[in-house]
Amino acid sequence: MKAVRWFLGVILWFAGIGEAILLWTLRQWAYFLALPLMGLLLLTKWVAFTLSRQIQGLHLSVLGYIPGHHVNPLLSYGAVGAVLVAIAALTYSLRYWRLLACTGTIILLVALFAVMQVAFLHSSLLKDLQDEEIQARGAADFSKRYLPTNAGSEASDVIGFKGLPTDTVWQRFVAAFYFMGFGWWVAVTCGLSACIYGTSRIPTVGGRLRMLTGTGLALAVLAGACSARPVLAHLAYVRGQQAESKGDPGKAINEYHQAMQLDAWYAINTEIYQRIGAIDANFGRFDTFAYGIYHAELMIGENNFAAAIAEYHRLVTTEGEHANFLRARTSEISNAYGTQLYEAGAIGAACTAWQNVLALDPTHWLTLYCLSTAYFDTGRYQESIDLIEGLLKGLADPELRANLNSNMGDAYMRLGDYQHAHLAYRYSYLVDNILNWRALMSLVGS
């Protein structure tokens, strides 16, 4: 009996310790919830590029966006969001409800500022996002036309250029909202939860109303401050169109230049330059930068890609401040020219056109994808494999990764390397097993 009592006492002692740990865990649940949330804010995407594996929470700076530049992690949205979530957990555990609501408001302000930064403050980021979305649509169209087809049509979340307009300030905000990633949604959820719960626990009705009013005003002020210059720029652009329609080209050009000064978005898109260039053409000013863009785009409309590319190459060498924008547009046109040649059966010439794109932009996803297929068609199987392996390192889209692995498997089959071909087909089916009959049939056959 003594042994039984001793054994039961030991069990009860451990049960007491377990109960104490469980009660402590339940009291401190906010900290345990905050830890995985902080990890998500730090490691998942705040801005979701369609194809590439950028930008995670530690890679997007609250101070701005520089393509390919690694920012200080302490100044990133992920780090700021993680610190605020930790503060929210602390204020919840200490029952500081007003501070909890204020922390939630600050998280919401940070999340809103991220959208405003993408939409208005750093136009090059939205342009890069849009360009990658266009490339994703181009890759999907290229696959359907020129690669072995699967049974059925797989749904895609790629909208493409036409489905994502950016002509107005509101449309740019919607486009930026579309590109926000999982980390941003985690921040919004945390901010709303903290703000609503903290506000609901404020004892007085007046205190709750003041907190909600202050939150709304803070969000409105931030949105107004960030969108003020884009709104003024859009109004100047509209006034320029009106002046042009009324036969006042001088005023129209002045308004267009004012729009570009107020908002960099107008300075990195061709439409406003085309309008200015058309006016220059009417007055015989054929040596201006705007006329060069107008002339190049006119050549594209006439299906004269070679002349348009030559004109843009000339502009790239003469206009340093617009170099990045011009390179991107030149790459886009050159890729379209290569696709046109490929469709006509001039695969060697298409390879040359696509290689010229990579000389301007070595990370142009669509061109790399098309060129790897052209290398296979011309019997350059090892070069196709090397290109695909380099492309896969930074590529995130599963459907495109699956197609590339199937292409690599085909190249290995032609080289007689059946083991690597089998692995490539297997990985293709692993990353995309929805209607991916091409990889499945190749896997069985290999």
C-alpha positions as CSV (number, residue, x, y, z in Angstrom):
1,M,0.0,0.0,0.0
2,K,2.8,2.4,0.8
3,A,4.3,1.8,-2.6
4,V,0.9,2.5,-4.2
5,R,0.5,5.7,-2.3
6,W,4.0,6.8,-3.1
7,F,3.4,6.1,-6.8
8,L,0.1,8.0,-6.7
9,G,1.8,10.9,-5.0
10,V,4.5,11.1,-7.7
11,I,1.8,11.1,-10.4
12,L,-0.1,13.8,-8.5
13,W,3.1,15.8,-8.2
14,F,3.7,15.7,-11.9
15,A,0.1,16.4,-12.6
16,G,0.4,19.5,-10.4
17,I,3.4,20.7,-12.3
18,G,1.6,20.0,-15.6
19,E,-1.4,22.0,-14.4
20,A,0.7,24.9,-13.4
21,I,2.5,24.9,-16.7
22,L,-0.8,24.7,-18.6
23,L,-2.3,27.5,-16.6
24,W,0.8,29.6,-17.1
25,T,0.7,28.8,-20.9
26,L,-3.0,29.8,-21.1
27,R,-2.3,33.1,-19.3
28,Q,0.6,33.8,-21.7
29,W,-1.0,32.6,-24.8
30,A,-0.6,36.0,-26.5
31,Y,3.2,35.5,-26.5
32,F,3.0,32.0,-28.0
33,L,0.7,33.3,-30.7
34,A,2.9,36.3,-31.4
35,L,6.0,34.2,-32.1
36,P,4.8,32.5,-35.2
37,L,3.1,35.7,-36.4
38,M,6.5,37.5,-36.1
39,G,8.1,34.7,-38.1
40,L,5.5,35.1,-40.8
41,L,6.0,38.9,-40.9
42,L,9.8,38.4,-41.2
43,L,10.0,35.6,-43.7
44,T,7.0,35.8,-46.0
45,K,6.3,38.3,-48.9
46,W,5.0,41.7,-48.2
47,V,5.0,42.4,-51.9
48,A,4.3,39.4,-54.2
49,F,6.1,39.4,-57.5
50,T,4.3,37.1,-59.9
51,L,7.3,35.0,-61.0
52,S,10.4,35.7,-58.8
53,R,11.1,35.0,-55.2
54,Q,11.2,38.6,-54.0
55,I,10.4,40.6,-51.8
56,Q,10.3,39.0,-48.3
57,G,9.5,40.9,-45.1
58,L,13.2,41.5,-44.5
59,H,13.9,42.8,-48.0
60,L,11.4,45.6,-48.4
61,S,12.6,48.8,-46.7
62,V,10.3,51.4,-45.2
63,L,12.6,54.0,-46.7
64,G,12.2,53.0,-50.3
65,Y,12.8,50.5,-53.0
66,I,16.0,50.0,-55.0
67,P,15.9,47.1,-57.5
68,G,18.4,44.4,-56.5
69,H,19.5,46.2,-53.4
70,H,19.7,44.4,-50.1
71,V,18.3,46.7,-47.4
72,N,19.1,46.9,-43.7
73,P,16.9,44.2,-42.1
74,L,16.2,46.5,-39.1
75,L,14.6,49.1,-41.5
76,S,12.4,46.5,-43.2
77,Y,8.6,46.2,-43.0
78,G,9.1,42.7,-41.6
79,A,11.2,43.9,-38.7
80,V,8.9,46.8,-37.9
81,G,5.8,44.6,-38.0
82,A,7.4,42.0,-35.8
83,V,8.4,44.5,-33.2
84,L,4.8,46.0,-33.2
85,V,3.3,42.5,-32.8
86,A,5.6,41.8,-29.9
87,I,4.4,45.1,-28.3
88,A,0.8,44.2,-28.9
89,A,1.3,40.9,-27.1
90,L,3.0,42.7,-24.2
91,T,0.2,45.3,-23.9
92,Y,-2.4,42.6,-24.0
93,S,-0.8,40.6,-21.2
94,L,-0.5,43.7,-19.1
95,R,-4.2,44.7,-19.9
96,Y,-3.2,48.1,-21.3
97,W,-6.2,48.3,-23.6
98,R,-5.6,51.8,-25.0
99,L,-2.0,51.0,-25.8
100,L,-3.1,47.8,-27.4
101,A,-5.6,49.7,-29.6
102,C,-2.9,52.3,-30.4
103,T,-0.4,49.5,-31.4
104,G,-3.0,48.0,-33.7
105,T,-3.6,51.4,-35.3
106,I,0.2,51.8,-35.9
107,I,0.3,48.3,-37.5
108,L,-2.5,49.3,-39.8
109,L,-0.7,52.6,-40.7
110,V,2.4,50.6,-41.5
111,A,0.4,48.3,-43.7
112,L,-1.3,51.2,-45.5
113,F,2.0,52.9,-46.0
114,A,3.3,49.8,-47.7
115,V,0.5,49.9,-50.2
116,M,1.0,53.6,-50.7
117,Q,4.7,53.1,-51.3
118,V,4.0,50.5,-54.0
119,A,1.3,52.6,-55.6
120,F,2.6,56.1,-55.4
121,L,5.9,56.8,-53.6
122,H,8.2,54.4,-55.5
123,S,6.8,54.0,-59.0
124,S,9.6,51.8,-60.1
125,L,8.4,49.1,-57.7
126,L,4.9,49.0,-59.3
127,K,6.4,49.1,-62.7
128,D,8.6,46.1,-61.9
129,L,5.6,44.3,-60.5
130,Q,3.5,45.1,-63.6
131,D,6.3,44.0,-65.9
132,E,6.6,40.7,-64.2
133,E,2.9,40.2,-64.4
134,I,3.0,40.8,-68.2
135,Q,5.9,38.4,-68.5
136,A,3.9,35.7,-66.6
137,R,1.0,36.1,-69.0
138,G,3.5,36.0,-72.0
139,A,5.0,32.8,-70.6
140,A,1.6,31.2,-70.3
141,D,0.6,32.1,-73.8
142,F,4.0,30.9,-75.2
143,S,3.5,27.5,-73.4
144,K,0.0,27.0,-74.9
145,R,1.2,27.8,-78.4
146,Y,4.6,26.2,-78.7
147,L,5.0,23.5,-76.0
148,P,3.4,20.1,-75.9
149,T,-0.2,20.7,-74.6
150,N,-1.8,19.1,-71.6
151,A,-5.4,17.7,-71.6
152,G,-7.5,20.5,-70.4
153,S,-6.9,24.1,-69.6
154,E,-5.5,24.9,-66.1
155,A,-6.8,27.9,-64.4
156,S,-4.3,30.7,-63.8
157,D,-4.3,33.7,-61.4
158,V,-2.3,35.8,-63.7
159,I,-4.3,38.8,-64.8
160,G,-1.9,40.4,-67.3
161,F,-1.6,44.0,-68.4
162,K,-5.2,44.5,-69.7
163,G,-6.8,43.2,-66.5
164,L,-4.7,45.5,-64.3
165,P,-5.0,49.1,-65.6
166,T,-3.0,51.9,-64.0
167,D,-4.4,54.9,-65.8
168,T,-5.9,56.7,-62.7
169,V,-4.8,57.2,-59.2
170,W,-7.4,54.8,-57.9
171,Q,-6.5,52.1,-60.4
172,R,-2.8,52.3,-59.3
173,F,-4.0,51.8,-55.7
174,V,-6.0,48.8,-56.7
175,A,-3.0,47.4,-58.7
176,A,-0.8,47.8,-55.7
177,F,-3.3,46.2,-53.4
178,Y,-3.4,43.2,-55.8
179,F,0.3,42.7,-55.5
180,M,0.4,42.7,-51.7
181,G,1.7,39.4,-50.3
182,F,0.9,37.1,-47.4
183,G,3.1,38.9,-44.9
184,W,1.1,42.1,-45.6
185,W,-2.2,40.3,-44.9
186,V,-0.8,38.9,-41.7
187,A,0.1,42.5,-40.6
188,V,-3.4,43.7,-41.5
189,T,-5.0,40.9,-39.6
190,C,-2.9,41.6,-36.5
191,G,-3.5,45.3,-36.7
192,L,-7.3,44.9,-37.0
193,S,-7.4,42.4,-34.2
194,A,-5.4,44.5,-31.8
195,C,-7.2,47.7,-32.7
196,I,-10.7,46.2,-32.4
197,Y,-10.1,44.2,-29.3
198,G,-8.2,46.9,-27.5
199,T,-10.9,49.5,-28.4
200,S,-13.7,47.1,-27.3
201,R,-12.1,46.8,-23.8
202,I,-11.9,50.5,-23.2
203,P,-14.4,51.1,-20.4
204,T,-16.1,54.3,-21.6
205,V,-18.2,54.8,-24.8
206,G,-16.5,58.1,-25.3
207,G,-13.1,56.6,-25.1
208,R,-14.0,53.9,-27.7
209,L,-15.4,56.6,-30.0
210,R,-12.3,58.7,-29.7
211,M,-10.1,55.8,-30.4
212,L,-12.0,54.8,-33.5
213,T,-12.2,58.4,-34.8
214,G,-8.5,58.8,-34.2
215,T,-7.7,55.6,-36.1
216,G,-9.9,56.6,-39.1
217,L,-8.4,60.1,-39.2
218,A,-4.8,58.8,-39.0
219,L,-5.4,56.4,-41.9
220,A,-7.1,59.1,-43.9
221,V,-4.3,61.6,-43.4
222,L,-1.7,59.1,-44.4
223,A,-3.6,58.1,-47.5
224,G,-4.1,61.8,-48.4
225,A,-0.5,62.7,-47.9
226,C,0.8,59.9,-50.0
227,S,-1.6,60.3,-52.8
228,A,-1.6,64.2,-53.0
229,R,1.2,64.5,-55.6
230,P,-0.2,61.7,-57.8
231,V,-3.6,63.3,-57.8
232,L,-2.1,66.7,-58.7
233,A,-0.1,65.0,-61.4
234,H,-3.1,63.2,-62.9
235,L,-5.0,66.5,-62.9
236,A,-2.1,68.1,-64.8
237,Y,-2.1,65.2,-67.3
238,V,-5.9,65.7,-67.8
239,R,-5.4,69.4,-68.3
240,G,-2.7,68.6,-70.9
241,Q,-5.1,66.4,-72.8
242,Q,-7.7,69.1,-72.8
243,A,-5.3,71.8,-74.0
244,E,-4.1,69.4,-76.7
245,S,-7.7,68.9,-77.8
246,K,-8.3,72.6,-77.9
247,G,-5.3,73.3,-80.1
248,D,-2.9,74.7,-77.5
249,P,0.2,72.5,-77.8
250,G,2.4,74.7,-75.8
251,K,0.2,74.5,-72.7
252,A,-0.3,70.8,-73.3
253,I,3.5,70.2,-73.2
254,N,3.9,72.3,-70.0
255,E,1.1,70.4,-68.3
256,Y,2.6,67.1,-69.3
257,H,6.0,68.1,-68.0
258,Q,4.4,69.2,-64.7
259,A,2.8,65.8,-64.4
260,M,6.1,64.1,-64.8
261,Q,7.7,66.4,-62.2
262,L,5.0,65.7,-59.7
263,D,4.8,62.0,-60.2
264,A,7.6,59.7,-61.4
265,W,5.0,57.2,-62.7
266,Y,4.5,59.4,-65.8
267,A,8.2,59.6,-66.4
268,I,8.7,55.9,-66.7
269,N,5.8,55.1,-69.1
270,T,5.6,55.8,-72.8
271,E,2.1,57.3,-73.2
272,I,3.0,60.8,-72.1
273,Y,6.2,60.9,-74.2
274,Q,4.2,59.7,-77.2
275,R,1.8,62.7,-76.8
276,I,4.7,65.1,-76.4
277,G,6.5,63.5,-79.3
278,A,3.4,63.8,-81.6
279,I,3.3,67.5,-80.9
280,D,7.1,67.8,-81.6
281,A,6.5,65.9,-84.9
282,N,3.8,68.4,-85.9
283,F,6.3,71.3,-85.4
284,G,9.2,69.6,-87.1
285,R,11.2,68.9,-83.9
286,F,12.6,65.5,-84.8
287,D,15.6,65.6,-82.4
288,T,13.8,65.5,-79.1
289,F,13.7,62.6,-76.6
290,A,9.9,62.5,-76.7
291,Y,9.9,62.3,-80.5
292,G,12.3,59.4,-80.4
293,I,9.8,57.4,-78.2
294,Y,6.9,58.5,-80.4
295,H,8.7,57.4,-83.5
296,A,9.7,54.1,-82.0
297,E,6.2,53.3,-80.8
298,L,4.9,54.3,-84.3
299,M,7.3,51.7,-85.8
300,I,5.9,49.1,-83.5
301,G,2.4,50.0,-84.7
302,E,3.6,49.4,-88.2
303,N,5.1,46.0,-87.2
304,N,8.6,47.3,-87.8
305,F,10.2,45.9,-84.7
306,A,13.8,46.2,-85.9
307,A,13.5,50.0,-86.5
308,A,11.8,50.4,-83.1
309,I,14.5,48.5,-81.3
310,A,17.2,50.5,-83.0
311,E,15.6,53.7,-82.0
312,Y,15.3,52.6,-78.4
313,H,18.9,51.5,-78.3
314,R,19.9,55.0,-79.5
315,L,17.7,56.6,-76.7
316,V,19.3,54.3,-74.1
317,T,22.8,55.7,-74.9
318,T,21.7,59.3,-74.8
319,E,19.3,59.6,-71.9
320,G,21.0,58.5,-68.6
321,E,18.2,59.5,-66.3
322,H,15.7,57.3,-68.2
323,A,18.0,54.4,-68.8
324,N,16.2,51.8,-66.6
325,F,12.8,52.6,-68.1
326,L,14.2,52.5,-71.6
327,R,16.0,49.3,-71.1
328,A,12.8,47.7,-69.8
329,R,10.8,48.9,-72.8
330,T,13.6,47.8,-75.2
331,S,13.6,44.3,-73.6
332,E,9.8,44.1,-74.0
333,I,9.9,45.0,-77.7
334,S,12.9,42.8,-78.4
335,N,11.2,39.8,-76.8
336,A,8.1,40.4,-78.8
337,Y,10.3,40.6,-82.0
338,G,11.9,37.3,-81.0
339,T,8.5,35.7,-80.6
340,Q,7.4,37.0,-84.0
341,L,10.6,35.5,-85.6
342,Y,10.1,32.2,-83.7
343,E,6.5,32.0,-84.9
344,A,7.7,32.5,-88.5
345,G,10.1,29.6,-88.2
346,A,13.3,31.8,-88.0
347,I,14.4,30.2,-84.8
348,G,18.1,31.2,-85.2
349,A,17.1,34.8,-85.7
350,A,14.8,34.5,-82.7
351,C,17.7,33.3,-80.6
352,T,19.7,36.3,-81.6
353,A,16.9,38.7,-80.7
354,W,16.4,37.0,-77.3
355,Q,20.1,37.0,-76.6
356,N,20.1,40.8,-77.2
357,V,17.4,41.1,-74.6
358,L,19.5,39.3,-72.0
359,A,22.4,41.6,-72.8
360,L,20.1,44.5,-71.6
361,D,18.4,42.5,-68.8
362,P,20.0,39.2,-67.8
363,T,17.0,38.4,-65.5
364,H,14.2,38.9,-68.0
365,W,12.2,35.8,-67.1
366,L,10.1,35.5,-70.3
367,T,13.1,35.8,-72.6
368,L,15.0,33.2,-70.6
369,Y,12.0,30.9,-70.9
370,C,11.6,31.4,-74.6
371,L,15.3,31.1,-75.3
372,S,15.6,27.8,-73.5
373,T,12.9,26.4,-75.8
374,A,14.6,27.8,-78.9
375,Y,17.9,26.2,-77.8
376,F,16.2,22.9,-77.6
377,D,14.6,23.3,-81.0
378,T,18.0,24.0,-82.6
379,G,19.7,21.0,-80.9
380,R,21.6,23.0,-78.3
381,Y,20.4,20.7,-75.5
382,Q,23.1,21.4,-72.9
383,E,22.8,25.1,-73.4
384,S,19.0,24.8,-72.8
385,I,19.7,22.8,-69.6
386,D,22.2,25.3,-68.3
387,L,19.8,28.2,-69.0
388,I,16.9,26.4,-67.3
389,E,19.0,25.6,-64.2
390,G,19.9,29.2,-63.8
391,L,16.4,30.3,-64.4
392,L,14.9,27.9,-61.7
393,K,17.1,29.4,-59.0
394,G,15.1,32.5,-58.6
395,L,11.7,31.4,-60.0
396,A,8.7,30.9,-57.8
397,D,5.7,30.3,-60.1
398,P,4.9,26.5,-59.9
399,E,3.3,26.2,-63.3
400,L,6.3,27.8,-65.1
401,R,8.7,25.8,-63.0
402,A,6.9,22.6,-64.0
403,N,7.1,23.5,-67.7
404,L,10.8,24.3,-67.4
405,N,11.5,21.0,-65.7
406,S,9.6,19.1,-68.4
407,N,11.7,21.0,-71.0
408,M,14.9,20.1,-69.1
409,G,13.7,16.4,-69.0
410,D,13.2,16.5,-72.8
411,A,16.7,17.9,-73.3
412,Y,18.2,15.2,-71.1
413,M,16.3,12.6,-73.1
414,R,17.9,13.9,-76.3
415,L,21.3,13.7,-74.6
416,G,20.7,10.1,-73.5
417,D,20.9,11.0,-69.8
418,Y,17.8,9.1,-68.8
419,Q,18.4,9.3,-65.0
420,H,18.4,13.1,-64.9
421,A,15.5,13.2,-67.4
422,H,13.5,11.0,-65.0
423,L,14.3,13.3,-62.1
424,A,13.4,16.4,-64.0
425,Y,10.0,14.9,-65.0
426,R,9.4,13.7,-61.5
427,Y,10.1,17.2,-60.0
428,S,7.9,18.8,-62.7
429,Y,4.9,16.6,-61.6
430,L,5.7,17.2,-57.9
431,V,5.5,21.0,-58.2
432,D,2.5,21.0,-60.5
433,N,0.3,17.9,-60.5
434,I,-2.9,19.7,-61.7
435,L,-3.5,18.6,-65.3
436,N,0.2,18.2,-65.8
437,W,-0.2,15.1,-68.1
438,R,2.9,16.0,-70.1
439,A,5.2,15.4,-67.1
440,L,3.3,12.4,-66.0
441,M,3.4,10.7,-69.4
442,S,7.1,11.6,-69.8
443,L,7.8,10.2,-66.4
444,V,6.2,6.9,-67.3
445,G,7.9,6.8,-70.6
446,S,11.4,7.7,-69.2
